[in-house]
Amino acid sequence: MKKVKITVLKREFKADLAAEYGCDGLGPCGRLKDGQVFYAGIDCPPGLCNTAWKCMHQYIFALQNGVESFFFDNWCRQPRTAIACCNDGFRPVYFKLETTDEDIPNPEKK
């Protein structure tokens, strides 16, 4: 299995939805920053939001296991790449997921 590079592409804020439904003081995601990079092995990388991890884990797992493309080759033009988003309706964060050439260490081998 290969590590996957996770890059924060951009954070958005849906002010119209937040004004109608959100709590006071709500703004863009304050936990992540545009351009921030994480590397995924088996578990959620330290510092990455667990909710975002749950939203993209299925794509990460597929990339780690050799998938070259998704949805009949009509999603991303770059092979071994996916674009994902967390499911926060007020503060979505977009991620680029890329398979690396680095293997994930096998914890069973010592």
QUIURTA-V555363 format. One line per field, one symbol per residue. phi: phi as a letter, one per 20 degrees, with the letter a starting at -180 (. if undefined). burial: 1 if it has 16 or more other ideal C-beta (glycine too) atoms within 10 Angstrom, else 0. A space follows every 50 residues. Layout:
phi->???
burial->???
This chain:
phi->.dfdeddffadccefffffeceffnfbggeedcgnfcccedfdgfgneff ffgffdgfffgfffdnfebclmmdddfefmcbdcbfeffecfcdcddcfd eefegefeec
burial->01111101001011000100010000011001000101011001000100 01101100110111000011000001000111010101011110111110 0000000000
